[in-house]
Structures are given as structure tokens and as C-alpha cells.
């Protein structure tokens, strides 16, 4: 391990990797993509020396054959330092691919693969972290963070609770029956919880993905019990790389084009997160009929695999094993400069309108990740800084393109990416022209065909809506199909009532409703949140941002 030194040697020894039992219905990806990185067969380095990247196909074929043999009678010793893709090629894939995909056999030598909860508990030495608790019962309404309970507990106490040990009767989880509740330590910045053990940052090596210098310091830790979930949302900033360390998680992803089908809302408000009103686990199709037209891409992520979540892809994530551990890093993109302008506009409007409401109404509109509702003056300063940074970045990009025509990448990274409350700024050397599209463009078929899908890079294919509900068999892909037609993606909508709020259609609601929609007469009076859902709808905010930036150019 690089950078660990003598301090790293004092850390507790990790448990040896082991095979986890899996049923055939839970198989999300080909076995060939799981063997090397999980340590089942890759238990050492090749005695004959290092394999070259030229042997990639040979290694893939060997892995495929080995997975049909019993691990008790056969072991393969391969060099875990050998990657199927070079850092440069991996970065090219990450920055160009606009559909979710899973990298396999890329992290076999990462010390972070040993970060199971038992190991992390020993490293933290009794330090407490905050857990979010929610009910396992499935309601029609998403369990937003504003409706959850919270406890401060050690990982040792979390493990005891998840195992049903008697010691939990008096601990922080004593009021929460494991059979009824799940617990989630989410969004835990590794740089904060391990601030006194910086050597552990080097256990995470995003440099293998083409981002030199990016480690655990720029990453986030997620620890949950079975059923722990993140409500469906999209991240306004960046793309996302997610390493699964312990247990399995099921991801339901939806493309940016499905935004209107997912009924976006900014309540609860959190900078950089746009939530869906739909509970993906149990959708209310009477209230949200257009969700029928969405297309879910579902994958079960297993230890050692890395999921790429492209920019503005919606995702609902659920832990499906008793204990799960994940590590992620948000990769900042040039398009984030415009996104910051949009987020600043949204913050101004939401804070101004919601702060004017009567506090006695008890509307928990601010997400717990937001410390407080900022003042209008602060929000205006934030907006001006975001606009200035965008214009400066664009000017630098234009001058850079004048000097050279080779600055063609639409997306580049900034290693100082943070998910919450990012500092507004711009690194001139990493700026390019920003797209004016509301949604990130989908790559053409010929571009997709250039992506090296196979046993080391598995495309997450779309599912029909009937098979994409929670509990269905996860996507099983052999990596052979590069494209999957979504024949009904833009099919006839089942209900037009909600769409009236998002369009310029002037016809009355009575002429727009289908038989399965509730009549307007049964609706309650419009609320502040109803107004905000329209006012800060992503399409509206995108248009306002473009108008504002045009005004600044005058």
C-alpha cells in the first residue's frame, strides 16, 4: 500500500476474503466479472512475473472457465496489479459513457476491499457516527431524510444490533426493533471520520480510474443494514463512481430523459439533490401515472465491483444484505459550473418562499444535510459568485480553443469535488465550453460501439417496467448487447393531469384526464410546495439560468 508507512502497519488486520452465498436469482453480472477482485481465486500474485495488458482476453477466458469449477479444489494465482484497462482508458470511458456500467477486476489490489464493518469498527476505536433509521414497511410515500430518526452509535453497537445481540437492549438502538427498522450511516466523508488516521486515505486508489491524487480523502463512506435505502434522486453535480465493499446493493437507475416521469421536487431541499416524489419501491400510480413510462436500469452490485453513475441519472439504492459497505467519489465536471448557477437560483427561491411560511405549519422542508436556511443576502452573493465563475470559465475555454482545437472533451474533472455546499470557483486549465442542453446528450450508436463492453465492463441494460419493481430479478447482462431498444419509452402517457403543470397546454384539465385519474374537484387547495414544484422544476430553472447568463453577457 502506497503512502501507508509504519502507521498503516499498526492498523488491525483485515479478515480474509470469503465467498458469500448467492442464489441464482440474485446474480446481477457474469461470474467472470467477479472472480479476481473478490479474492475467491486471486489469493496471491503470479510467481512467474507480471502479466501484461496484452493478455487481457486470456485472463478473461481463464476467469470464465474457473468460475465453473469448485473453489475448494482449484485456485488461480494472478497479479492483482494487472488491470483490464489502463488509467487513461478507464478515464476515457468514465468521461464519455452516458449510460450506467459496472467495472470488474479493477480494484483487486485495493486495501479498501477489506473495509468490512468489523475492520472499520476496530480502526475507529469506539468513535461514534450518525445513523439514519427508517421503517422497513413500504409506504406509497418515499422515506425522506426529514421523516427518519437518528442515533449516534459506534460500529460495534451497529453490528451487535444488526445481529440481534442482547447488548442492544440498552444501547442507542434499543428503541428500534431490527425486524422493523433499518439503519444507514450515509454520506460519511472519509476525510472527516478518519481525520486522525490520514494514512487510511491511500486504501482507496481512484488513480486506477485515471484520476491521479484522488483517494479516500475525496470519497464518501456508506454503511447500512438490510433495507437501508436512499430515496430516488439525481445529483446536480458530477458523475459518480461507487465501489461495493461488503454485502450487496440493488440500484434502480433512470435516464435524464425520464425526469418528467419521476415527478421531481426540491422539497425536502438539499443543494445538489433533486428528489422524486415517487416511491420506487411502491409507486402510487394513481397519483403519479406517468411513472409507467419510465425505464429502469437495474443492477445488483457485489463486492469488488465499481458502478459508474453518469451525470443526471436518477437512482434509488437499497441494501439487500444484513450489512453493506460502499465507497463512492463524485467526479466534478465542467458542466457543473452552469449547474451551480441553477442551484443558486433554486436556493434563493426555495429559501425565500419557504422562510415566509408560518413556522407553526411544521413543514420540515430543509433536509438534515443542510445546516440552516441561508438569508437572501447570502444566497444572492452565492448566485453572483456562481455566475462569475461560469463566465470566467467560459472565457478561458474560448481563448483556449482559439489556441488549440484539441480541447475537445466536454467533461473534465476537478479533484476538489464535494457533494454538499461546494465552494464556487473555476480552474481555468480544466474548463471547456459548457453544453446548453437541459439533459446531457445520449451517445450515438456508433459511439456506444466503441466502448469495450465485455467481462470487465458490463453495461446496465434497461428493463421493462413490469420487471423493474423491487424484488424482481436483477439485470443479468453478458455484455454482448451494446444497445437495447426502449420501444415504449416515449409511448402514450396514461394520464395528462400532472403534465398540465409542466407544459404550455391551455386546454382544461377535464379534457386532459383519463379514466384512471382522480377528478380535479377532489384535490385540496394548492400549497406552497405545489407552487415550488413548478417554479423550481429543473426545466424552468435551466431556462431561467440561461436567460440570466445571457443578460450578464449583454
Secondary structure by P-SEA (a helix, b strand, c coil): ccccccccccccccccbbbbbbccccccccccccccccccccccccccccccccaaaaaaaaaaaaaacccccbbbbcccccccccaaaaaaaaacccbbbbbcccccccccccccaaaaaaaacbbbbbbbbbbccccccccccccbbbbbbcaaaaaaaaacccccccccccccccccccccccccccccccccccccccccccccccccccccccbbbbbbcccccccbbbbcbbbbbbbbccbbbbbbbbccccccccccccccccccbbbbccccccccccccccccccccbbbbbcccbbbbbcccccbbbbbcccbbbbbbbbbbccaaaaaaaaaaaaaaaaaaaaaacccccccccccccccccccaaaaaaaaaaaaaaaaaaaaaaaaaaaacccccccbbbbccccccccccccccccccccccccccccccaaaaaaccccccbbbbcccccccccccccccccccccccccccccccccccccccccccccccccccccccccccccccccccaaaaaaaaacaaaaaaaaaaaaaaaac
